[in-house]
């Protein structure tokens, strides 16, 4: 451990034993009061898990409520996000900017206490949770990021990642993927507490799941331990201390009672997702001698939390001093740390990508590989990997990180698409890195829930999705995406870019890297594509913007057809035709447009790598050509040519021909439409 990075532990005597129970009751009843006031919510989990949460936050978690974004803070993830009232109660009592008025507005429109925790809405919430299991996977990502940061900046990095998970989190498949990866990487600074209450919404857990969770996590290479009484603060504290001393990731099974203290529903599914009701809540309070009005934090609890918060502030101040020393002894490294944390791109990204553009045909996945190679040389915080497809998707770069060396930048995610995306979310949320992940486009369905959270949380994760159409060929319809491109376009906040050649691929990468407020999907071909001649299509030339990276990226894909640039030929009785295409079909559109011009039609091809920016020419007959679902083109074009059925196994060019995606077939479709529209 670096002499600059020894955290001062919280002082256990700051918490008096008689305050512990009062604090636990405070958390329980704040949560129950929130649910009661909202007349909706989940009181059971907070009431059962309050003792373990209090133990963690009062004795182990290093954080500064006055600065929730402190770089070296411990991360806490409530993976069982339906228990959000517990998290809000913790944030409130420890002095985060979450006043009583916000607790009273629990689950109300515009409040900072939404039904499930949302990143960016509530100070101190590290990630959006609620879709069960993803919080655990994001915690794994945060733990990976901590180790990678420590490998690069050991003098100023020494934090931990904690998570509380529920039975539902552990049933979800993503928990298996993520926990396996955590064990493989030996993430010893990750500690997961399982709220083992044996209840789900429908009833007892053993109705559906009888897994030996301890054996399961031990098989992954985790340290495991049971705390048989989840109300025993001393036992939970001791288990956490042992976990921190273990070099493996830790899984602590803490036995609890859902709805603890509720006289009628404790230990039953009825405690899970409904208010206790005024009478039952009053009896639960009376049973422990709680005589305070709703939403009260007793003075001893407030005073204790203030002391603990001050200790966290002291830790932060000490870290700030050490960072200043680090800046004096290693100014370049300190500057690099600060730049990467701020999400500012270094100089050279635009120039590096500009050098990628060539003249020879190649697949856009290969163009993307060239972009990745070029930009990684000037962007040291770029990390990522693939779901066991690096060679195929063009995402191999450098050595793969291992439990013994986190200085590498390539992550071997294995065949774990969902965990890959969720872990990338966690790394991005941690800060200090730009991340990408890759698989075949058809397998985007495996990772879609985490990609949706990327968009919901505004995280700039780059998804490199290759083998983007039936041109995949011989592998057949199981591997040939049809509906996937259109389905991705439906996700709010996700930029979907399907470039046609080197120039557009380089611009797509630049746009994705310059973006800091959401994810980008790069949709890339398996098959070789020509480098388009500037005169063949309407688009922005790759060398047009002579701007710094962020500015050129912002201008990378403006409206492909300028407003007012209509196809009008005076005295020509033939209808003008505008053929808009994306990716691999742009060259096809250009060939068809040339044929139409030879037949006397005013025609042009438009490349729209970002379809959302396409502005149709109202004076022309508009035709789209894309090797996928045509559903999203309705209203944009008069004739949509694409594929609305599953593909077939066979050579890629033959499969494309089978579905009418040849110059001859597309020209015939357009001529038939024009003849019928006269």
C-alpha positions in Angstrom: 0.0 0.0 0.0 1.3 3.4 -0.9 2.3 5.7 2.0 0.2 8.3 0.4 -3.0 6.2 0.5 -3.6 4.8 4.0 -7.2 5.7 4.8 -7.9 6.6 8.4 -10.5 4.1 9.6 -13.7 5.4 11.2 -13.5 5.4 14.9 -15.9 2.8 16.3 -16.2 4.6 19.7 -18.0 7.4 17.8 -21.0 5.1 17.9 -22.3 4.3 21.4 -24.0 0.9 21.8 -27.3 2.4 23.0 -27.3 4.6 19.9 -27.1 1.6 17.5 -30.6 0.4 18.2 -32.0 3.9 18.1 -30.3 4.5 14.8 -31.6 1.2 13.3 -35.2 2.1 14.5 -34.7 5.5 12.9 -33.9 4.0 9.6 -36.7 1.5 9.8 -39.4 4.1 10.6 -38.1 6.7 8.2 -38.5 4.1 5.5 -41.9 3.0 6.7 -43.0 6.7 7.1 -42.0 7.4 3.5 -43.9 4.4 2.2 -46.9 5.3 4.3 -46.9 8.9 3.1 -46.7 7.9 -0.5 -49.2 5.1 -0.1 -47.0 2.9 -2.2 -43.5 1.4 -1.9 -41.6 -1.4 -0.3 -41.2 -1.2 3.5 -40.2 -4.9 4.1 -36.6 -4.8 2.8 -35.6 -1.6 4.6 -37.1 -2.8 7.9 -35.2 -6.1 7.7 -31.9 -4.8 6.3 -31.6 -1.7 8.4 -29.2 -3.2 11.0 -26.7 -4.4 8.3 -26.9 -1.1 6.5 -26.3 0.9 9.7 -23.4 -1.3 10.6 -21.8 -0.7 7.2 -22.4 3.0 7.1 -21.4 3.7 10.7 -18.3 1.6 10.9 -16.8 0.9 7.5 -18.0 3.1 4.6 -15.6 6.0 3.8 -17.6 8.8 2.4 -18.1 12.6 2.7 -21.7 13.7 2.6 -20.6 17.2 1.8 -19.0 16.0 -1.5 -20.7 12.9 -2.9 -18.3 12.9 -5.9 -15.1 12.6 -4.0 -12.9 10.4 -6.2 -11.6 8.1 -3.5 -14.8 7.5 -1.6 -16.1 4.0 -1.0 -18.9 3.1 -3.4 -22.2 1.7 -2.0 -24.8 0.1 -4.3 -28.3 -0.9 -3.2 -28.8 -3.6 -5.8 -32.2 -4.4 -4.3 -33.4 -1.0 -5.5 -37.0 -1.5 -4.4 -35.7 -0.9 -0.9 -34.9 2.7 -2.0 -36.4 4.1 1.2 -33.6 2.6 3.2 -31.0 4.3 1.0 -32.8 7.6 1.2 -33.0 7.3 5.0 -29.2 6.6 5.2 -28.4 9.6 3.0 -30.7 11.8 5.1 -29.4 10.9 8.5 -25.7 11.2 7.4 -26.3 14.7 6.1 -26.4 14.4 2.3 -28.4 17.1 0.6 -31.7 15.2 1.0 -33.9 17.1 3.5 -37.0 15.9 5.3 -39.2 17.6 2.7 -37.8 15.2 0.0 -38.5 12.2 2.2 -42.1 13.3 2.5 -42.3 13.5 -1.3 -41.2 9.9 -1.7 -42.2 8.5 -5.1 -43.8 11.8 -6.1 -43.3 13.4 -9.5 -40.2 15.7 -9.5 -38.9 14.6 -6.1 -35.3 13.6 -5.4 -36.7 10.4 -3.8 -38.0 8.4 -6.8 -39.5 4.9 -6.4 -36.2 3.2 -7.3 -32.8 4.9 -6.9 -31.8 7.0 -9.9 -28.3 8.2 -10.7 -28.1 11.9 -11.1 -31.4 12.6 -9.3 -30.4 12.0 -5.6 -27.0 13.1 -4.1 -25.1 10.0 -3.0 -26.9 7.5 -5.3 -24.1 5.8 -7.2 -26.2 4.1 -9.9 -29.7 3.4 -11.0 -31.0 0.2 -9.6 -34.3 -1.6 -9.5 -33.8 -4.1 -12.4 -32.6 -6.8 -10.1 -29.1 -8.1 -10.4 -27.8 -5.2 -12.4 -26.7 -3.3 -9.2 -24.5 -6.2 -8.3 -23.0 -6.3 -11.8 -22.4 -2.5 -11.7 -20.7 -2.9 -8.3 -18.4 -5.4 -9.9 -17.6 -2.8 -12.6 -16.9 -0.2 -9.9 -14.5 -2.6 -8.2 -12.8 -3.3 -11.5 -12.4 0.4 -12.0 -10.9 0.9 -8.5 -8.3 -1.8 -9.3 -7.5 -0.2 -12.6 -7.2 3.2 -11.1 -5.0 1.9 -8.3 -2.7 0.3 -10.8 -2.3 3.7 -12.5 -2.5 6.0 -9.6 -1.7 4.0 -6.4 -0.7 7.1 -4.4 -4.3 8.4 -4.4 -6.5 5.3 -4.8 -7.5 2.9 -2.0 -11.3 2.7 -1.8 -13.7 -0.2 -1.6 -17.0 -1.2 -3.2 -20.0 -2.5 -1.1 -23.4 -3.7 -2.3 -26.5 -5.0 -0.6 -28.4 -7.6 -2.8 -31.6 -9.5 -2.3 -32.9 -12.9 -3.2 -34.2 -11.6 -6.6 -30.8 -10.2 -7.5 -29.2 -13.6 -7.0 -31.8 -15.4 -9.1 -31.2 -13.1 -12.1 -28.8 -14.5 -14.6 -26.7 -11.4 -14.7 -25.6 -12.0 -11.1 -24.1 -15.3 -12.1 -22.2 -13.8 -15.0 -20.9 -10.8 -12.9 -20.0 -12.8 -9.8 -18.1 -15.3 -11.9 -16.1 -12.5 -13.5 -15.4 -10.9 -10.1 -14.1 -14.2 -8.8 -11.9 -14.6 -11.9 -10.4 -11.2 -11.4 -10.0 -11.6 -7.6 -11.7 -8.3 -6.7 -10.8 -8.4 -3.1 -12.1 -4.9 -2.4 -15.6 -5.8 -3.3 -17.9 -6.9 -0.5 -21.5 -8.0 -1.1 -24.0 -8.3 1.7 -27.0 -10.6 1.0 -30.3 -9.6 2.6 -31.2 -13.3 3.2 -34.9 -13.0 4.1 -36.1 -15.9 2.1 -39.1 -14.0 0.7 -40.0 -12.7 -2.7 -43.1 -11.0 -4.0 -45.0 -14.2 -4.6 -44.0 -16.0 -1.4 -41.2 -18.1 0.0 -38.0 -18.2 -2.0 -37.8 -22.0 -1.9 -41.0 -22.1 -4.0 -38.7 -21.3 -7.0 -35.1 -21.4 -5.9 -33.2 -23.7 -3.5 -29.7 -22.7 -4.6 -26.9 -23.0 -2.1 -25.7 -19.5 -2.6 -22.7 -19.8 -0.3 -21.4 -22.8 -2.2 -22.1 -21.0 -5.5 -20.1 -18.0 -4.6 -17.3 -20.1 -3.1 -17.1 -21.9 -6.4 -16.6 -18.6 -8.1 -13.6 -18.0 -5.8 -15.2 -15.7 -3.3 -14.8 -15.6 0.5 -18.1 -16.5 2.0 -19.6 -16.2 5.5 -22.9 -16.4 7.3 -24.3 -14.0 9.8 -27.1 -16.0 11.4 -28.7 -13.0 13.1 -29.0 -9.9 10.9 -29.9 -7.8 14.0 -26.6 -8.5 15.7 -24.6 -5.4 14.8 -21.4 -6.8 16.4 -21.6 -10.0 14.3 -22.2 -8.0 11.1 -19.3 -5.7 12.0 -17.0 -8.6 12.6 -17.9 -10.2 9.4 -17.3 -7.0 7.5 -13.9 -6.7 9.1 -12.9 -10.2 8.2 -14.1 -9.6 4.6 -11.9 -6.5 4.3 -8.9 -8.6 5.5 -9.6 -11.3 2.8 -7.9 -11.0 -0.6 -10.9 -12.4 -2.3 -14.2 -10.7 -3.1 -16.6 -11.4 -0.2 -20.2 -12.6 0.0 -21.8 -12.3 3.4 -25.2 -14.0 3.9 -27.0 -11.9 6.5 -30.1 -13.6 7.8 -32.9 -11.1 8.2 -36.7 -10.9 8.6 -38.6 -9.0 6.0 -40.7 -6.3 7.5 -39.0 -6.8 10.9 -41.2 -5.5 13.7 -44.4 -5.3 11.7 -46.8 -7.3 13.9 -49.0 -8.7 11.1 -46.8 -9.1 8.1 -43.2 -9.6 9.3 -41.6 -12.6 7.6 -44.2 -12.8 4.9 -44.6 -11.7 1.3 -47.2 -9.2 2.4 -44.4 -7.0 3.8 -42.7 -6.7 0.5 -44.5 -4.1 -1.6 -47.3 -2.4 0.2 -47.6 0.2 3.0 -48.0 -1.3 6.5 -51.1 0.9 7.1 -51.4 3.5 9.9 -52.5 1.0 12.5 -49.8 -1.6 12.0 -47.1 1.0 11.7 -48.3 2.6 15.0 -48.1 -0.8 16.7 -44.6 -1.5 15.3 -43.4 1.8 16.7 -45.1 1.2 20.0 -43.5 -2.2 20.3 -40.0 -0.6 20.5 -41.1 2.5 22.5 -40.9 4.8 19.5 -42.8 7.9 20.4 -41.5 10.4 17.9 -43.6 12.0 15.2 -43.2 10.7 11.6 -39.9 11.6 9.8 -38.1 12.3 13.1 -34.3 11.7 13.5 -33.7 11.6 17.3 -31.0 13.9 18.5 -28.6 11.2 19.6 -28.8 9.7 16.1 -28.3 13.0 14.4 -25.4 13.9 16.6 -23.7 10.5 16.0 -24.2 10.8 12.2 -22.7 14.3 12.3 -19.6 13.0 14.0 -19.3 10.2 11.5 -19.8 12.6 8.6 -17.1 14.8 10.1 -14.7 11.8 10.2 -15.5 11.3 6.5 -14.8 14.9 5.8 -11.5 14.6 7.6 -10.6 11.5 5.4 -11.5 13.5 2.4 -9.3 16.5 3.5 -6.4 14.2 4.2 -6.8 12.7 0.7 -6.9 16.2 -0.8 -3.6 17.0 1.0 -2.1 13.7 -0.3 -3.3 14.5 -3.8 -1.6 17.9 -3.6 1.6 16.1 -2.6 1.1 13.7 -5.5 0.7 16.6 -7.8 4.0 18.1 -6.6 5.9 14.8 -7.0 4.2 13.6 -10.1 2.5 16.5 -11.8 2.0 14.8 -15.2 0.3 11.8 -13.5 -1.8 14.1 -11.3 -2.9 16.1 -14.4 -3.8 12.9 -16.2 -5.8 11.7 -13.3 -7.8 15.0 -13.1 -8.3 15.2 -16.9 -9.6 11.6 -17.1 -11.9 12.2 -14.1 -13.3 15.3 -15.8 -14.1 13.4 -19.0 -12.0 15.7 -21.1 -10.5 14.2 -24.3 -6.8 14.8 -24.8 -5.4 16.5 -27.9 -4.7 14.3 -30.8 -8.0 12.2 -31.0 -9.2 13.9 -34.1 -5.8 13.7 -35.9 -5.4 10.0 -34.9 -8.8 9.1 -36.4 -8.3 11.2 -39.5 -5.3 9.0 -40.3 -7.5 5.9 -40.4 -9.2 6.8 -43.7 -7.9 4.7 -46.6 -8.7 3.8 -50.2 -9.0 0.0 -50.2 -12.3 -1.8 -49.5 -12.7 -3.3 -46.1 -15.5 -4.1 -43.6 -16.4 -1.3 -41.2 -15.6 -3.7 -38.3 -12.0 -3.5 -39.7 -12.3 0.2 -40.1 -13.4 0.3 -36.4 -10.4 -1.8 -35.4 -8.1 0.7 -37.1 -9.9 3.5 -35.2 -9.5 1.7 -31.9 -5.8 1.1 -32.5 -5.3 4.7 -33.5 -7.2 6.4 -30.7 -5.9 4.1 -27.9 -2.5 5.5 -28.5 -3.6 9.0 -27.5 -6.4 8.1 -25.0 -4.9 6.1 -22.1 -8.2 5.9 -20.2 -9.9 4.0 -23.0 -10.6 0.5 -21.7 -13.0 -2.3 -22.8 -13.3 -5.6 -24.5 -15.7 -8.1 -26.0 -17.9 -11.0 -25.1 -15.2 -13.5 -26.4 -15.3 -12.1 -29.9 -12.4 -9.6 -30.0 -10.9 -11.0 -33.2 -14.3 -11.1 -35.0 -15.5 -7.7 -33.9 -12.2 -5.9 -34.3 -11.7 -5.0 -30.6 -8.5 -6.7 -29.7 -6.0 -4.2 -28.3 -3.1 -4.7 -26.0 -2.7 -7.3 -23.2 -5.7 -8.5 -21.2 -5.9 -7.5 -17.5 -5.7 -10.2 -14.9 -6.0 -10.4 -11.1 -2.3 -9.9 -11.0 -2.1 -6.9 -13.4 -4.8 -4.3 -13.7 -2.6 -1.9 -15.6 -3.8 -3.5 -18.9 -6.7 -2.0 -20.8 -8.3 -5.0 -22.5 -11.0 -6.8 -20.5 -11.8 -10.5 -21.3 -15.5 -10.5 -20.4 -16.0 -14.0 -21.6 -19.4 -15.1 -23.1 -21.2 -12.8 -20.7 -22.9 -10.1 -22.8 -25.3 -8.9 -20.1 -22.6 -8.7 -17.4 -20.2 -7.0 -19.9 -22.6 -4.1 -20.4 -23.5 -3.8 -16.8 -19.8 -3.9 -15.7 -19.1 -1.2 -18.3 -21.8 0.9 -16.7 -20.1 0.4 -13.4 -16.7 1.4 -14.7 -18.1 4.5 -16.4 -20.0 5.5 -13.2 -16.9 5.1 -11.2 -15.2 7.7 -13.3 -11.8 8.1 -14.9 -12.3 5.8 -17.9 -13.9 5.8 -21.3 -15.4 2.3 -22.0 -16.5 0.2 -24.9 -17.8 -3.3 -25.2 -18.4 -5.5 -28.3 -20.4 -8.4 -29.6 -22.4 -9.3 -32.7 -25.4 -7.1 -33.3 -27.7 -10.1 -33.1 -26.6 -10.7 -29.5 -27.4 -7.1 -28.4 -30.6 -8.7 -27.1 -28.5 -10.4 -24.4 -27.2 -7.1 -23.1 -30.2 -4.8 -23.8 -31.4 -4.3 -20.2 -27.9 -2.9 -19.3 -27.7 -0.8 -22.4 -31.1 0.7 -21.5 -29.6 1.6 -18.1 -26.6 3.2 -19.9 -29.1 5.5 -21.6 -31.2 6.1 -18.5 -28.1 7.0 -16.5 -26.6 9.1 -19.3 -23.4 7.0 -19.3 -21.1 7.4 -22.4 -20.6 3.6 -23.0 -19.7 2.7 -26.6 -21.2 -0.4 -27.9 -19.4 -1.9 -30.9 -21.9 -4.2 -32.6 -20.7 -6.0 -35.7 -22.0 -8.5 -38.2 -24.9 -6.2 -38.7 -27.2 -7.9 -41.3 -28.1 -11.0 -43.2 -24.8 -10.6 -45.0 -23.4 -12.6 -42.1 -24.3 -15.4 -44.4 -23.5 -19.0 -43.7 -24.1 -18.9 -39.9 -27.8 -18.5 -40.8 -30.8 -16.7 -39.2 -29.7 -17.3 -35.6 -26.8 -14.9 -36.3 -28.4 -12.6 -38.8 -29.9 -9.5 -37.2 -33.1 -8.2 -38.8 -35.1 -6.3 -36.2 -32.1 -5.4 -34.0 -31.1 -2.2 -35.6 -34.6 -0.8 -35.5 -35.1 -1.9 -31.9 -32.0 -0.1 -30.7 -33.2 3.1 -32.3 -36.2 2.9 -30.0 -34.1 3.4 -26.8 -34.3 7.0 -25.7 -30.9 8.6 -25.5 -29.0 6.0 -27.4 -27.2 7.2 -30.5 -27.2 4.6 -33.2 -24.6 5.1 -35.9 -24.2 2.8 -38.9 -21.3 4.1 -41.0 -20.7 3.1 -44.6 -16.9 3.3 -44.9 -13.6 4.4 -43.3 -14.5 8.1 -43.3 -17.9 7.6 -41.6 -16.5 5.0 -39.2 -13.8 7.4 -38.0 -16.4 10.2 -37.5 -18.7 7.8 -35.7 -15.9 6.9 -33.2 -15.1 10.6 -32.8 -18.7 11.4 -32.1 -19.0 8.6 -29.6 -15.8 9.6 -27.8 -16.8 13.3 -27.6 -20.2 12.4 -26.1 -20.4 12.5 -22.3 -24.1 12.4 -21.7 -25.2 9.0 -23.1 -24.3 5.8 -24.9 -23.5 5.2 -28.6 -24.0 2.1 -30.6 -21.7 1.6 -33.6 -23.3 -0.8 -36.1 -20.7 -2.4 -38.3 -20.5 -4.8 -41.2 -19.0 -8.2 -41.5 -18.4 -7.9 -45.2 -16.0 -5.7 -47.1 -17.4 -2.4 -48.3 -16.0 0.1 -50.8 -14.6 3.5 -49.8 -17.3 5.9 -51.2 -16.4 8.5 -53.7 -17.4 12.0 -52.4 -19.5 12.7 -55.5 -21.4 9.4 -55.2 -23.5 10.3 -52.1 -24.6 13.3 -50.1 -22.8 13.3 -46.8 -20.2 15.1 -44.8 -16.7 14.4 -46.1 -14.4 13.0 -43.4 -12.0 15.9 -43.8 -14.6 18.6 -43.7 -14.5 19.7 -40.1 -11.1 21.3 -39.2 -12.1 21.5 -35.5 -11.0 20.3 -32.1 -12.3 16.8 -31.3 -15.5 17.8 -29.5 -16.5 20.4 -32.1 -15.8 18.2 -35.1 -17.7 15.3 -33.5 -20.6 17.6 -32.9 -20.6 18.5 -36.6 -19.8 15.0 -37.7 -23.3 13.9 -38.8 -25.4 17.0 -39.3 -28.5 16.9 -41.4 -27.3 14.8 -44.5 -29.4 16.9 -46.9 -29.3 20.7 -46.2 -32.8 22.3 -45.9 -33.8 23.6 -49.3 -31.5 21.4 -51.3 -34.3 19.8 -53.3 -34.0 17.7 -56.4 -35.6 19.9 -59.0 -34.9 19.6 -62.7 -36.6 22.4 -64.7 -38.5 21.0 -67.7 -37.9 17.4 -66.7 -41.2 15.5 -66.4 -39.7 12.6 -64.5 -40.1 12.5 -60.7 -36.9 13.2 -58.7 -35.7 10.3 -56.5 -33.8 10.5 -53.2 -32.4 7.1 -52.0 -31.4 7.2 -48.4 -29.4 4.3 -47.0 -27.1 3.4 -44.0 -24.0 1.4 -43.7 -23.5 -1.4 -46.2 -26.4 -0.3 -48.3 -25.0 3.2 -49.1 -22.9 1.8 -52.0 -25.9 0.0 -53.3 -28.0 3.2 -53.1 -25.3 5.0 -55.0 -25.2 2.4 -57.8 -29.0 2.5 -58.1 -29.1 6.4 -58.2 -26.5 6.3 -61.0 -28.7 3.9 -62.9 -31.7 6.1 -62.4 -29.8 9.2 -63.6 -28.8 7.2 -66.7 -32.5 6.6 -67.4 -33.2 10.3 -67.1 -34.4 10.6 -63.5 -33.0 13.3 -61.2 -31.7 11.0 -58.5 -29.2 11.1 -55.6 -28.1 8.8 -52.8 -28.0 10.0 -49.3 -25.9 8.4 -46.5 -27.6 8.7 -43.1 -25.4 7.0 -40.6 -27.5 8.7 -37.9 -31.0 8.3 -39.2 -32.4 10.7 -36.6 -30.7 13.6 -38.4 -32.1 12.7 -41.8 -34.3 15.4 -43.3 -36.3 14.1 -46.3 -36.6 16.1 -49.5 -40.4 16.8 -49.8 -40.0 17.5 -53.5 -38.6 14.0 -54.3 -39.9 10.4 -54.2 -38.0 9.2 -51.1 -36.8 5.6 -50.9 -34.9 3.9 -48.1 -32.6 0.9 -48.5 -31.5 -0.9 -45.4 -30.8 -4.6 -44.7 -33.1 -4.8 -41.8 -36.6 -4.0 -40.6 -38.4 -1.3 -42.5 -40.8 -0.4 -39.6 -38.9 2.8 -38.6 -38.8 4.3 -42.0 -42.6 4.7 -42.2 -43.4 8.4 -42.5 -39.9 9.3 -43.6 -40.0 7.7 -47.0 -42.5 6.8 -49.7 -41.0 3.4 -50.3 -39.0 1.4 -47.7 -36.9 -1.5 -49.1 -35.5 -3.8 -46.5 -36.0 -7.2 -44.8 -39.0 -7.9 -42.6 -38.5 -11.7 -42.2 -35.7 -13.9 -40.9 -32.7 -14.7 -43.1 -31.3 -17.9 -44.4 -28.0 -19.9 -44.2 -25.9 -19.4 -47.3 -23.2 -17.1 -48.7 -23.8 -13.6 -47.7 -24.3 -12.2 -51.2 -26.7 -14.9 -52.1 -28.8 -14.2 -49.0 -28.9 -10.5 -49.8 -30.0 -11.4 -53.3 -32.7 -13.7 -51.9 -34.1 -10.7 -50.0 -34.0 -8.4 -52.9 -30.9 -6.3 -51.9 -29.1 -6.1 -55.2 -28.8 -3.1 -57.6 -31.0 -4.8 -60.2 -33.8 -5.7 -57.7 -33.8 -2.3 -55.9 -33.9 -0.5 -59.2 -36.8 -2.6 -60.3 -38.7 -1.9 -57.1 -38.2 1.8 -57.5 -39.1 1.9 -61.2 -42.3 -0.1 -60.4 -43.2 2.4 -57.7 -42.5 5.3 -60.0 -44.6 3.8 -62.8 -47.5 3.2 -60.4 -47.2 6.7 -58.8 -47.6 8.5 -62.1 
